Amino acid sequence: SASVFPCQKPKSELVRTSLRLLTSSAYRLQSECRKALPAEPSPAPDIQLVTQQVIQCAYDIAKAAKQLVTITTKENNN
């Protein structure tokens, strides 16, 4: 979020909520992707479950990004 709003803490609670969702979803996505490539000799992951989690993370990232675009567009037009 620092690179998106480098000079100030976002005032809007909606922006802060969207940034938290974006950040947490990105960390979850990274974690889920690591599970898909386990280090030996750990057991093979449940690829179907990992795939579902990756899809959910990607959806949450897209949702947060859309929220940010919508909010900032409205704020800039006011």
N, C-alpha and C positions, 0 to 999 in steps of 0.2 A: 504494500500500500504506500510505502514511502516514495516509490518512483511515480505513482499515479498522482499523489498529492504531496509534492516535495516540500512545499513551504508552509503547510498548515495541516493541522488535524482536521479531518472533515467534520463540519458542523452538523450535517444531517445524520440523524440516527439511521435512516434508510441506507445512506451511503456506507456508514460504518458496518451495518449488518451485512450488506452485500459484499463488502471487502472481507469481512470475517468468513463468510461462506466461500468466497473465491479462494482465500488462503487455505482454509481447512480442507477444502475439496482438492486443491492442488497437492497438499501433503498426503492426503489419503490416496490420490491417484498414484503418486510416486511409490508409496508403500505397497499398493496392490500390484503395480508393475514389477516391483522387486520380487514379490511372491511368485510371479510367473516364471522367474529365472532363479530357482533356488540354488544355493551352493551345495555341492556334494558334501556329504552323503545324505543330506536331508531327504525325506520322502517327497515324492512328486506331489505338487499341489493339485487341488481340485480345480482344473482349468475352467470348468463351467462356472463354478462359484467365483473364481477370480475374474473371469470375463464379465459376469453380471456386476461385480463390484466396480470394475473399470468403467463400464457403461454408465453406472449410476454416478460415479465421480465426474465423468465427462459431462453428463446432463447437469449436475449441480454447478459445474464451472460455467457452462453455457448460460444457465439460468442467472447466475450472479453477474456475469458479464452483461447480459441483456438488461438486468435491473440497473446496473451502473450507467449504461448508455441511456436508458429511459430517464433516469433521474437527472443526469448531467445535461441532457438535451432540454429537459423542462426548465432546469435552473438557468441555463444559458439563454433561453428564450424569454425569461421573465425580466 
